[in-house]
Amino acid sequence: MINFKKLCSLGLAATCAFSLAACGSEDEPAGYEPIPQEDDTIYSISICQDESNQRTDAITLGITDALIDLFGQSHLNLTIRTCDENTSAPDICNGFLQDGTDLIIASGDSSLMAASGASSDCPIIGVDVMDYEQVLHIITPQDKTWNSTTRTNVTGVSSQPSIADQLSLLIEAVPELNSVGLLYSPEDSDSIYQNEIMEQYLDEAGIPWKEYQIASTAYAGGPAAVDPQEVGNINIIVPSKFAAASAQEGPNMDVESFGESSLLSGINSPSSVRTARVSQRWTLDSDGYAPGADASTEELLQYACSQCSVLFIPSQSALGDQMETISSIATATGTVTVGGDASLGANTLVSTYADPFAQGYAAGKIAYDILIKGSDPGSIKINQAGSKNTKKLYNGNIAAAFGREFPKSFQEIHSYLDSYEIGSDTEREGSSAAE
């Protein structure tokens, strides 16, 4: 859908390494002075990607464009590698370190965990990571708020969307908002993380909410499992991952381990059990009815729609493979659907879009801060640039079924994404800013 002609020019492959040819830049703004041409220093910067798809490649394009804008091509030796069935993130990151890289940019949870585990000295910048507290196992006392710095060799840019913007979208989409259903797959810790933030906002607004667990075939591993590139970079809890930190209560220090590993406990458990939550203002279960444990996905969705005026599906949800079913049942029952990102928007009434290029460009600027300005990664707050310039979208087909029209502040999703050019909303530094 999106115009990805710039992505094609980048020529990303599953595994690639290249040195950039000489090219100068002038008139850089204060704070990002160009490296003098007489300075023959070459900075070795390495990028490890969990996967390669349109979204992750757009992030990497943002990184490379920022590095060229700020460092100049003659001062860069850039290597990009993508994990696959034959090469793991630890293999890639250890290889970068053996080759003497000056800085690693880790795209995705697995890449960030691998990079941070491989070195406590080499500067590391994370991108395409939503919950840094979980991935880096940062423990913050429950009576305190994390200050978004790691105090280690790691910093990064968060892929978390603005939940406040999503709440605003939800309220605009539902003229008579009575109750909100929050959908998630129990293995999907990123969705849990976003839901719990949304729950705080809903509580403050006095809006009742309830969570509904929906199974995702993305984790089944059988014929019904979807291609991860189609779902996106979903953060699942498997033996190589850790229990999610709670957005409301801090890390869950009392979780139940299961699986083969019994050596880890508490926050380091290979998995955790979490039941669906419900608002204290919720009163719609007074009849005592609830679907049984053997209820089908369709039955669960019918039940959710009977109780809620809107269903919210968080960004990069593992339920991407279930969206046609969710949309069909919700639309038939007159229940509004709100998607946390544009990939879900193909099957929801409204959604939001934030250009992933901006996330990568912000990471490239941090690389300059570290390598040229000498900034300490552990003191640089996790950047939220990826949630800026968020666009509100509506699905014309579903809107027609609801008889809804949307103001000019909304864009029709198909028309907007068909014409949008990756990176066009991002303010560039240096000579690129004038292009």
N, C-alpha and C positions, 0 to 999 in steps of 0.2 A: 504493500500500500504506500509506504513512505518513499519519497524520492531518495534513493540510496546511491546516486551516481558518484557522490564523494567517497562513499565506502568502497566502491569498485576501484577507485583510483588508488586507495590505500593498498589494495592487493593482499589482504590478510589471508594467510593459509593456516592450517592446523598447527604447523610448526614452521616458523620463519625467522631468519636473522638477517639484518642488513646494516650497512654503514651508510650514513647520509652524506651526500655530496656537498661541496662547499657552496655557501650562499650567505650573503650578508644582510643585515637589517639596520635601519637607521631610525632616528627620532623616537626611540622608546620612551614611554612616559616615566616620570619620576617613580622610583621604586622598582622598576624593571629595566635597569640600564643594560644596553647591549654589551656583550663581551667584546672587547677590542679585537679587531682582526689580527693584530700583531701577537695577541695571546694565543699560543698554539695548544692550549690545554684541551684535551678531548675527554668528555665525561661519558663514562659507560653506564647506561641506564637500561635495565632489563624489566620486561613486562611478562608476568605469568598470568594466563587466563584460565579460569575453570572450564570454559567452553567458548565456542565461536558461533554466534548467531547475530541477527540484525542488531539487537540491543547491545550486546557486549562489544560487537565490532564498532558501534557508534561511540561507545565509551572510549575504546582504544583510539579511534580516530581523534577524539577530543584530546587525549593525552599527547599523541604525536604532533598534532597541530600546535598545541601549547608549547611543547618542547622546541619545535622549530622556530616559533615566534619569539621565544624568550632566550634560548641558547644560541640560535643560529645553527644551520646544518653542519658547518665546518667544525663545530665543537661537540658533536654528538656521535656516539657509537651506540645505536639502539638495537636491542634484540627483543623479539616478541616470540613467545612460545605458548602453545595451547595444550592443555591436558587432554589425553585420549586414553584408550584402553591399554596402550602400550607404555605410556609415559605419565607418571603421576606428578602431582604438584611438588612433593618433596624431592623427587628426582630432578625436576626442572630447577627448583630454587637452589638446591645444593650444587647443581651444575653452574648456575649463575655465580655463586660465591666462589667456587673453584676457579672460575674464569676471571675473578677479580672485579666484579661489578661494583660500581660506586653507590648504586641505589636500586632497590627493587620496588616496582609497582605491582601489587598483587590484586588481581581482578577476580573477586568472588571469595566466598567463605573458605573453601578448601585451599585456595592459593594463599590467602592471608594467614591461615593457620600454619601452613607449610613454611612460609617465609619467616614468620615470627618464631617458629620452632627451630628453624635452621640457624638463625643468627640473633644474637642480642646486641650486636654492634653495627651491622650494616643498616643504614636508614631504610625504612619500609613505609610505603604509602599504600593504603588500602582503597579500593574502589569497588562498586557493586556489592557492598556489604551493608546490611540494614542495621544489625544489632551488634555493635562492637563490643559491648560488655559481655555478651554471650560468647562470641567467637574468640575473644582474647582472654576469657575467663577472669574478667575484672570484678573483684568483689568490693561492693560499696555497702557500708552499713545501712540498714533499713531506715534509719532516721535521717539519712543524708542523701543528697542528690549528687550523682556523678557529675564532675565538672568537665567532662568530655575530653580530658587529656589522659594519655596512657602512662606517663612517667617512664616510658621505655623508649626503644628505638623506633616505635611505630606511631603513625598518625594516619589520617585518611579522610575520605569524603563519603558521607552516608548516602545510601540509596533510599532511605526512608522518605516517603512523600510527606507533605505537610498534612497532618491529620486535621488540623484546624480548617484547612481549605476543603478537605473531604467532608467535614461536618457541614460546612457552609453549603457545599454542593448538595448534600443529602437533604438539608432543610429546604433549599430552593426547588428540589425535584419533587417534593411531596407537599402539596398544599395543605393537606390535613394529616399531619404527622402525629400518630398516636403511639406507635411502638416500633422499635427497630430490632430486626433479627440480624445477628452477626454470624456469618457462616465461616467455617474453617475445617480443615482436615487435622485430626489430632497429631499427626506427625510433623505438621508444618509450623515450626516455631516462629518464623517471621510473621505469619498471619496472627498467631497468638499475641505476639508482641504488639502488632498494630491494633488489634482488637482491644487490648487492654488500655492503650492510650485513648482510643475512641470512646471507651467506656467512661473514662474520666471526664471527657468533654460532655458526654450525654448526661452523666450524673449532675454536672454543673448546670446544664441546661434544663434539668428536671424531666428528661425524656426517658421513659422505661425502655429497657433493652434486655435481650436474652440471646445467649449463644446457642448455636446448633452445630453439632458435629456431623460432617458429611464425609463419607469415605471417598478417597481419591484413588483411582486405579493407577495413578502415576507411581505408586509405591508397591504395586502388586507384583511387578516383575514378570507377569505372564503376558499372553497375547494382547490383553486389553491395555497394557501399560503404554503410555504415550511417549513419543520422542522427547527427551528433556529439552531439546532446542525449541520445541513447540510450546512447552510449558514455561520456559524461562529458567532463570537460576533460582530454583526453589530451595529453601534452606530446610532440609529434613533432618530429623534426629535419628541417627543410625549409630552403630558402635564407634564410628570414627568421629562422631560429633558429641556435643554435650547438652545438658538440660538447659532449656531456655531461661533467661533471666526475666523476671516478671516486671513489666513496666510500672506496676502499681506497688508491688511489695518487695522488690529487690529479688536477688537470686533465690531459688527454691532450695533450701538447705535440707529438706526432708523429702527426698524423692525415692521412689521404689525402683530398684534396678531390675532389669530382666535381660535375657539373652545369655550368651556364654560367659561374658566377663563378669567376675565377681570381685575384682581387685580394686575397683573404683567405687566410691560412694559419694553421697551428697551431691555437690555441684558438679563433680566429675563423673557422675553416673553416665553410662552409655545411653541411657534413655530415661524417660520419666513418664509417669501416668498423670494425666490432667483431665478433669471432668469439666463439662460445660458449665459456665457461670450464668448467673441471672441477677438482674438489678433488684435492689431492695424495694424499688417502686413497682415491681412487676406484680400484677394481680390477675393475670389471665389464665393461671393454672388452677383456679379455685375449684374447677369441676373435677380435678384429680386425674383427668385423662392425659396419657402420654403414650407415644408409640413404644412398642416393646423392643427389646434388644435385637430381635430378628427382623425389625422393620426394614423395608427396602429404602433405597435413596429417594425414590419417588414418594413413598409414604411420609418420610421425614420432611421432604420439601412441602408436601401438601399441608402437613401439620404446621410448619413454620409460616407458610403463607396464610393459614387460617388465623394466626395469632398476630401477625405483623403487617404494618402498612408499608414497610420497605425492608428489603434485604440488602445488606452491605457485604461485599466480597473484597477483602484487602488486596493491595497491590502485590503482584507476582504470586498470587495464590496458587497453591497446589490443586485447586479445584478448577483450573483452566480446562481440564479434560471433561469436566461435568457441566460446563457453562451452557451448552445447548439445552440440556435437560432442565437446569435451573431456570433459564430464560423462558422456556416453553411453559412450564408449570406456573411461574410467577405471572407471566403475561396473561395466561388463561384465567387466573384468579384475580386479576386486577392489582397485583402487588408490584410496586416499583422496585427495580433493581439498580443498585449503585455499585459501579466497579472502581477499584482503586487505581487502575491504570488503563491505558488505551487497548492493551491486548484483551482485557476483559470486556472493553466497551463494545466489541463486536456483538455481544450478547446481553448488554445491559442498557437500560434506558439512558443513563448518564455515566460519565467516567471523567477522569482527568488525564492529561498528558504533560509530562515534563521531559524535554529533550535530553536523552542520556549523554549526548555530546558535552553538555555543560558540566556534568559530573567529571568526565575525563579531563576537560580543560582546567577545571579547578585543581585536579591532582597534579597536572603539569606545572601549574604555578607554585604549588607547594614544593615540588622538586627543585625549582629555582630558589625558593626561599631557603631550602636546606643546603644545597650544594654551592650556591653563589653567595647568599647572605649569611650562611653559617647558623641558621636557626636550628634549635634542638627539636627533633621530631616529637619527643615526649611532652613538650610544652605547647605544641600546636594543637588547638582544639579540633576535634573531628568536625569537618566542614559540612554544612548543609546546603551547599550550592546546587545540588541535584534537584532540590525541590522548588527552585526559583522559576519564574516565568511559567507557572502552571496554567494550562489552558483547560477551560471547561468545555466538555464535548457532550453532545447528545446523539443518539442513534435515531435517524429519521424513520427507519422502518418500524421500530418499536414505538416511537412517539406517535406515529400515525395510528397504530393499534390502540393507543391510549387516548387518541384525540387531543394530543398535547402539542402546544407550540412553545418555543423557547425564545427568550429575548436575544438581542445581538451580542450580549456578553458570552453566549454559548456558540460553539461552532459545530456544524454537523460532522460527525466523526469521519465518514468516508470521504467527503469533499475536502476536509482539512488535511487528513493524512496523505491523501493522494497528491496534494500539491506542496506539502511542506518539505523543505530541504533541510536535512540534518545540519545543525550548527548555526543556522541563520539567526537564531535568537540569542546567541552567545556573544557578549562583548569581547572582542579580540584585543590583544595587546600588541604594541609595536606597529610595524608597517601593515600588518594584516587588518588593523582597525580601520585603516583608511580605504580598504578595498571595497 
